[in-house]
């Protein structure tokens, strides 16, 4: 390690220490934070007391209603809860007559994982107390809360059921469910004969939706990154609450089309025909590892309600996989006529990256998947296809680097008189002039990384969201959608976690070897001080794989496997190009071009010529500044 490298590391450490010291709060700020903490704590205690008081009052009203035979919904306040099953080939839903909402959702054909228990052939999205949906109406006499009511089923089949709660003679609340052919459930909520029970101009009801998001996959940390409360603003795009920090009663000022409780591969979505009104309150509370849950979600919303019963309140629910094509097809089944954009639950990255995934990766991936090819082979074939597409640009870039490599002795000879530090500008200008005469662009050697970067980022976003990889094995990998441990231990270690992933190790080792290859290639073409500057870059290139290890150890083995294969093919392409390039012929070609450009300077063009012109302009500006400075000093005397 040379002096410049040591100085560089010392400066980096000094900046980090200085930044942390600079950002430490002052005594006044600490006092303000403590005062705010006390205020927040008192507010939380007050809110809890008010909530407890409201619950007590509600319980008292409920007991009075049970005892008073003339009270609203007296007959619906007591009874025995029954479970009603709606099912098709892909979904089985259990609806409880107590509350009249879905209490259990089972997805068929997806393996269910649960810590400490054997896998099941079907996946339970939620059941029991993990999920609750409550509709609340503010009547003149008392609040109507559907969770407290026992509904009577009728018109029941495998795909439909009508649930009715009687408020009094000729007064009912009715919920009608219709299950579609796959993952969509339609709900019509309607009051009949109850218009006189509500205040004038009453037109909205409250919706309180809560769920404990289950851990469905092996890797808690990785899956937790994709577990979010997501929503779509009316006539706008989608947004979500933070997947890492706790959010309680976050106000959403815009009206919403739908709200989704989403984990890595599955979602429960609630869609309102007449929108959820503005100022909804959303909560997302992360859960502890080992609890069996990822997040606690809650959405408090308001939506349209017609007390006269002329127009029902309609909802659609989606209980299913986060599959791009399925979500797009299910949207076509909606009867609401909205542009729902449900497929945005499958995050494909930023615009440029999203286009790569949207119009290339998804279609190629689906086509290969339909052929019945193992998923590991699918990833290899996609990698090969991407390498074939980018090969012409990679080859052009490599040849530019090769030209600079064979020209290195000539450039050393031309620039040897500019070895002093103060001659750096002249040396750079001389080099650019030589490059221009040979028709070589020094910037073209950077293209391989620039070409591959959008593709790497695209796959970084696509692979963790590809539900097709879930549960798929390949070689030693049991599940391509999660990590593949070679060693596991019971406790979490800082940065590493509780395991070592083999594909992550392979990816990082391949990254180091590929970095060595590319650094050697770049070093072969560097002239003078450029070679010295490369030493710092070399250390940074070797540190990156170490950083990647700590980052990717928790990531899916499918993503690490793709990166490993991609680096392997990149190295193979580089090695092949190096072996098939005749340096003598290349140098002879460049010498011929040099003679041609020397006799006809106007032929010098391209990026090298533009860079040369820029260098000349900078040199001229520097010369004028020095001349002005000399004149100023002369006048001063």
GIKA-V863533 format. One record per backbone hydrogen bond with DSSP energy under -1.0 kcal/mol. NH is the residue of the N-H (numbers start at 0). CO is the residue of the C=O. E is the energy in kcal/mol with one decimal. If there is no record, write none. Layout:
nh=NH co=CO e=E
nh=NH co=CO e=E
//
This chain:
nh=5 co=1 e=-2.0
nh=6 co=2 e=-2.7
nh=7 co=3 e=-2.4
nh=8 co=4 e=-2.4
nh=9 co=5 e=-2.4
nh=10 co=6 e=-2.6
nh=11 co=7 e=-2.2
nh=12 co=8 e=-2.5
nh=13 co=9 e=-2.5
nh=14 co=10 e=-2.6
nh=15 co=11 e=-2.4
nh=16 co=12 e=-2.7
nh=17 co=13 e=-2.8
nh=18 co=14 e=-2.7
nh=19 co=15 e=-2.2
nh=20 co=16 e=-2.5
nh=21 co=17 e=-2.7
nh=22 co=18 e=-1.9
nh=23 co=20 e=-1.1
nh=29 co=25 e=-2.5
nh=30 co=26 e=-2.2
nh=31 co=27 e=-2.4
nh=32 co=28 e=-2.6
nh=33 co=29 e=-2.3
nh=34 co=30 e=-2.5
nh=35 co=31 e=-2.7
nh=36 co=32 e=-2.3
nh=37 co=33 e=-2.3
nh=38 co=34 e=-2.2
nh=39 co=35 e=-2.9
nh=40 co=36 e=-2.5
nh=41 co=37 e=-2.6
nh=42 co=38 e=-2.5
nh=43 co=39 e=-2.4
nh=44 co=40 e=-2.4
nh=45 co=41 e=-2.5
nh=46 co=42 e=-2.6
nh=47 co=43 e=-2.4
nh=48 co=44 e=-2.3
nh=49 co=45 e=-2.5
nh=50 co=46 e=-2.4
nh=51 co=47 e=-2.5
nh=52 co=48 e=-2.4
nh=53 co=49 e=-2.4
nh=54 co=50 e=-2.4
nh=55 co=51 e=-2.2
nh=56 co=52 e=-2.4
nh=57 co=53 e=-2.5
nh=58 co=54 e=-2.4
nh=59 co=55 e=-2.3
nh=60 co=56 e=-2.4
nh=61 co=57 e=-2.2
nh=62 co=58 e=-2.2
nh=63 co=59 e=-2.3
nh=64 co=60 e=-2.5
nh=65 co=61 e=-1.9
nh=66 co=62 e=-1.8
nh=67 co=63 e=-2.6
nh=70 co=67 e=-1.5
nh=72 co=166 e=-1.7
nh=73 co=70 e=-1.6
nh=76 co=73 e=-1.1
nh=83 co=94 e=-2.9
nh=85 co=92 e=-2.5
nh=86 co=157 e=-2.4
nh=87 co=90 e=-2.3
nh=91 co=105 e=-2.3
nh=92 co=85 e=-3.4
nh=93 co=103 e=-2.6
nh=94 co=83 e=-3.3
nh=95 co=100 e=-1.9
nh=96 co=81 e=-2.5
nh=98 co=148 e=-2.6
nh=99 co=95 e=-1.1
nh=102 co=93 e=-3.1
nh=103 co=93 e=-1.4
nh=104 co=125 e=-2.0
nh=105 co=91 e=-2.5
nh=106 co=122 e=-3.2
nh=107 co=89 e=-2.3
nh=111 co=119 e=-2.7
nh=116 co=113 e=-2.3
nh=119 co=111 e=-1.9
nh=122 co=106 e=-2.5
nh=124 co=104 e=-2.7
nh=129 co=126 e=-1.8
nh=130 co=127 e=-1.3
nh=131 co=209 e=-2.5
nh=133 co=207 e=-2.4
nh=135 co=205 e=-2.5
nh=136 co=143 e=-2.7
nh=138 co=136 e=-1.0
nh=138 co=141 e=-1.2
nh=139 co=196 e=-3.3
nh=143 co=136 e=-3.4
nh=145 co=134 e=-2.4
nh=147 co=144 e=-1.6
nh=148 co=145 e=-1.4
nh=149 co=75 e=-2.6
nh=150 co=96 e=-3.0
nh=151 co=163 e=-2.9
nh=153 co=161 e=-1.8
nh=156 co=159 e=-2.7
nh=160 co=176 e=-1.7
nh=161 co=153 e=-2.7
nh=162 co=174 e=-3.5
nh=163 co=151 e=-1.9
nh=164 co=172 e=-2.8
nh=166 co=170 e=-2.9
nh=167 co=170 e=-1.4
nh=170 co=167 e=-2.2
nh=171 co=191 e=-2.1
nh=172 co=164 e=-2.6
nh=173 co=189 e=-2.8
nh=174 co=162 e=-3.0
nh=175 co=187 e=-2.4
nh=176 co=160 e=-2.9
nh=177 co=185 e=-2.2
nh=178 co=158 e=-3.5
nh=179 co=183 e=-3.2
nh=184 co=316 e=-2.7
nh=185 co=177 e=-3.0
nh=186 co=314 e=-2.9
nh=187 co=175 e=-2.1
nh=188 co=312 e=-3.4
nh=189 co=173 e=-2.6
nh=191 co=171 e=-2.6
nh=196 co=193 e=-1.9
nh=201 co=198 e=-1.5
nh=204 co=302 e=-2.5
nh=205 co=135 e=-2.5
nh=206 co=300 e=-3.2
nh=207 co=133 e=-2.7
nh=208 co=298 e=-2.5
nh=209 co=131 e=-2.8
nh=210 co=296 e=-2.1
nh=211 co=129 e=-2.9
nh=212 co=294 e=-2.9
nh=214 co=291 e=-2.5
nh=222 co=218 e=-2.3
nh=223 co=219 e=-2.5
nh=225 co=222 e=-1.4
nh=227 co=261 e=-1.2
nh=229 co=259 e=-2.3
nh=230 co=238 e=-2.8
nh=231 co=257 e=-2.1
nh=232 co=236 e=-2.0
nh=233 co=254 e=-2.8
nh=235 co=232 e=-2.2
nh=238 co=230 e=-2.6
nh=240 co=228 e=-2.1
nh=246 co=283 e=-2.7
nh=249 co=281 e=-3.6
nh=251 co=279 e=-2.9
nh=255 co=275 e=-2.5
nh=256 co=231 e=-2.8
nh=258 co=269 e=-2.1
nh=259 co=229 e=-3.5
nh=260 co=267 e=-2.8
nh=261 co=227 e=-2.2
nh=262 co=265 e=-2.9
nh=266 co=319 e=-2.6
nh=267 co=260 e=-2.0
nh=268 co=317 e=-2.4
nh=269 co=258 e=-2.8
nh=270 co=315 e=-3.1
nh=271 co=256 e=-2.0
nh=272 co=313 e=-2.2
nh=274 co=271 e=-1.1
nh=275 co=255 e=-2.9
nh=276 co=301 e=-3.0
nh=278 co=251 e=-1.8
nh=279 co=251 e=-1.3
nh=280 co=299 e=-2.5
nh=281 co=249 e=-2.3
nh=282 co=297 e=-2.7
nh=283 co=246 e=-2.8
nh=284 co=295 e=-2.3
nh=286 co=293 e=-2.5
nh=290 co=287 e=-1.8
nh=293 co=212 e=-3.5
nh=295 co=284 e=-1.9
nh=296 co=210 e=-3.0
nh=297 co=282 e=-1.9
nh=298 co=208 e=-2.8
nh=299 co=280 e=-3.1
nh=300 co=206 e=-3.0
nh=302 co=204 e=-2.0
nh=304 co=202 e=-2.2
nh=308 co=305 e=-1.4
nh=312 co=188 e=-3.2
nh=314 co=186 e=-2.6
nh=315 co=270 e=-2.0
nh=316 co=184 e=-3.2
nh=317 co=268 e=-2.0
nh=318 co=182 e=-2.0
nh=319 co=266 e=-2.0
nh=321 co=264 e=-3.1
nh=322 co=320 e=-1.7
nh=326 co=322 e=-2.9
nh=327 co=323 e=-1.8
nh=328 co=324 e=-2.3
nh=329 co=325 e=-2.9
nh=330 co=326 e=-1.6
nh=332 co=329 e=-1.2
nh=339 co=337 e=-1.4
nh=343 co=340 e=-1.7
nh=344 co=341 e=-2.2
nh=345 co=342 e=-1.7
nh=353 co=349 e=-4.0
nh=354 co=350 e=-2.2
nh=355 co=351 e=-1.6
nh=356 co=352 e=-2.2
nh=357 co=353 e=-3.6
nh=358 co=354 e=-2.5
nh=359 co=355 e=-1.2
nh=360 co=355 e=-2.0
nh=361 co=356 e=-2.5
nh=363 co=359 e=-2.6
nh=364 co=360 e=-2.9
nh=365 co=361 e=-2.8
nh=366 co=362 e=-2.3
nh=367 co=363 e=-2.5
nh=368 co=364 e=-2.3
nh=369 co=365 e=-2.2
nh=371 co=368 e=-1.8
nh=372 co=367 e=-1.1
nh=377 co=373 e=-2.1
nh=378 co=374 e=-2.1
nh=379 co=375 e=-1.7
nh=380 co=376 e=-2.9
nh=381 co=377 e=-2.5
nh=382 co=378 e=-2.0
nh=383 co=379 e=-2.5
nh=384 co=380 e=-2.5
nh=385 co=381 e=-2.3
nh=386 co=382 e=-2.1
nh=387 co=383 e=-2.3
nh=388 co=384 e=-2.2
nh=389 co=385 e=-2.1
nh=393 co=389 e=-2.3
nh=394 co=390 e=-3.2
nh=395 co=391 e=-2.2
nh=396 co=392 e=-2.3
nh=397 co=393 e=-2.7
nh=398 co=394 e=-2.8
nh=399 co=395 e=-1.6
nh=400 co=396 e=-1.9
nh=401 co=397 e=-2.7
nh=402 co=398 e=-2.2
nh=403 co=399 e=-1.7
nh=404 co=400 e=-1.9
nh=405 co=401 e=-2.4
nh=406 co=402 e=-1.4
nh=410 co=406 e=-2.5
nh=411 co=407 e=-2.5
nh=412 co=408 e=-1.7
nh=413 co=409 e=-2.2
nh=414 co=410 e=-2.3
nh=417 co=414 e=-1.8
nh=422 co=419 e=-1.8
nh=423 co=420 e=-1.5
nh=426 co=422 e=-2.7
nh=427 co=423 e=-2.5
nh=428 co=424 e=-2.4
nh=429 co=425 e=-2.6
nh=430 co=426 e=-2.4
nh=431 co=427 e=-2.3
nh=432 co=428 e=-2.1
nh=433 co=429 e=-2.0
nh=434 co=430 e=-2.8
nh=435 co=431 e=-2.3
nh=436 co=432 e=-2.0
nh=437 co=433 e=-1.9
nh=439 co=434 e=-2.8
nh=445 co=442 e=-1.7
nh=446 co=443 e=-1.5
nh=449 co=445 e=-1.5
nh=450 co=446 e=-3.3
nh=451 co=447 e=-2.2
nh=452 co=448 e=-2.2
nh=455 co=451 e=-2.9
nh=456 co=452 e=-2.6
nh=457 co=453 e=-2.3
nh=458 co=454 e=-2.5
nh=459 co=455 e=-1.9
nh=460 co=456 e=-1.6
nh=461 co=457 e=-2.1
nh=462 co=458 e=-2.2
nh=464 co=461 e=-1.1
nh=465 co=462 e=-1.4
nh=466 co=464 e=-1.1
nh=468 co=465 e=-1.7
nh=469 co=466 e=-1.4
nh=471 co=468 e=-1.9
nh=473 co=476 e=-2.4
nh=476 co=473 e=-2.8
nh=479 co=471 e=-2.2
nh=481 co=478 e=-1.4
nh=485 co=499 e=-2.7
nh=488 co=497 e=-2.3
nh=492 co=496 e=-2.5
nh=496 co=492 e=-2.8
nh=499 co=486 e=-2.1
nh=501 co=483 e=-2.3
nh=504 co=500 e=-1.9
nh=505 co=501 e=-2.5
nh=506 co=502 e=-2.4
nh=507 co=503 e=-2.4
nh=508 co=504 e=-2.5
nh=509 co=505 e=-2.6
nh=510 co=506 e=-2.1
nh=511 co=507 e=-2.0
nh=512 co=508 e=-2.3
nh=513 co=509 e=-2.6
nh=514 co=510 e=-2.3
nh=515 co=511 e=-2.3
nh=516 co=512 e=-1.9
nh=517 co=513 e=-2.5
nh=518 co=514 e=-2.8
nh=519 co=515 e=-2.1
nh=520 co=516 e=-1.8
nh=521 co=517 e=-2.4
nh=522 co=518 e=-2.6
nh=523 co=519 e=-1.8
nh=529 co=526 e=-1.9
nh=530 co=527 e=-1.1
nh=532 co=528 e=-2.4
nh=533 co=529 e=-1.4
nh=534 co=531 e=-1.3
nh=536 co=532 e=-1.2
nh=537 co=533 e=-2.6
nh=538 co=534 e=-1.8
nh=539 co=535 e=-2.0
nh=540 co=536 e=-2.4
nh=541 co=537 e=-1.6
nh=542 co=538 e=-1.7
nh=543 co=539 e=-1.6
nh=546 co=542 e=-2.1
nh=547 co=543 e=-2.8
nh=548 co=544 e=-1.8
nh=549 co=545 e=-1.5
nh=550 co=546 e=-1.6
nh=551 co=547 e=-3.3
nh=552 co=548 e=-1.4
nh=556 co=481 e=-2.4
nh=557 co=479 e=-2.4
nh=559 co=555 e=-1.9
nh=560 co=556 e=-2.8
nh=561 co=557 e=-2.1
nh=562 co=558 e=-2.3
nh=563 co=559 e=-2.3
nh=564 co=560 e=-2.7
nh=565 co=561 e=-2.9
nh=566 co=562 e=-2.4
nh=567 co=563 e=-2.1
nh=568 co=564 e=-2.5
nh=569 co=565 e=-2.2
nh=570 co=566 e=-2.6
nh=571 co=567 e=-2.2
nh=572 co=568 e=-2.4
nh=573 co=569 e=-2.4
nh=574 co=570 e=-2.7
nh=575 co=571 e=-2.4
nh=576 co=572 e=-2.6
nh=577 co=573 e=-2.3
nh=578 co=574 e=-2.2
nh=579 co=575 e=-1.9
nh=585 co=581 e=-2.2
nh=586 co=582 e=-2.5
nh=587 co=583 e=-2.3
nh=588 co=584 e=-2.1
nh=589 co=585 e=-2.1
nh=590 co=586 e=-2.5
nh=591 co=587 e=-2.0
nh=592 co=588 e=-1.9
nh=593 co=589 e=-2.5
nh=594 co=590 e=-2.3
nh=595 co=591 e=-2.0
nh=596 co=592 e=-2.7
nh=597 co=593 e=-2.4
nh=598 co=594 e=-1.9
nh=599 co=595 e=-1.3
nh=602 co=599 e=-2.2
nh=603 co=600 e=-1.7
nh=609 co=605 e=-2.0
nh=610 co=606 e=-2.9
nh=611 co=607 e=-2.4
nh=612 co=608 e=-2.4
nh=613 co=609 e=-2.3
nh=614 co=610 e=-2.4
nh=615 co=611 e=-2.3
nh=616 co=612 e=-2.4
nh=617 co=613 e=-2.5
nh=618 co=614 e=-2.5
nh=619 co=615 e=-2.4
nh=620 co=616 e=-2.5
nh=621 co=617 e=-2.5
nh=622 co=618 e=-2.3
nh=623 co=619 e=-2.3
nh=624 co=620 e=-2.3
nh=625 co=621 e=-2.3
nh=626 co=622 e=-2.1
nh=627 co=623 e=-2.6
nh=628 co=624 e=-2.4
nh=629 co=625 e=-2.1
nh=630 co=626 e=-2.2
nh=631 co=627 e=-2.5
nh=632 co=628 e=-2.2
nh=633 co=629 e=-2.3
nh=634 co=630 e=-2.5
nh=635 co=631 e=-1.8
nh=636 co=632 e=-1.4
//
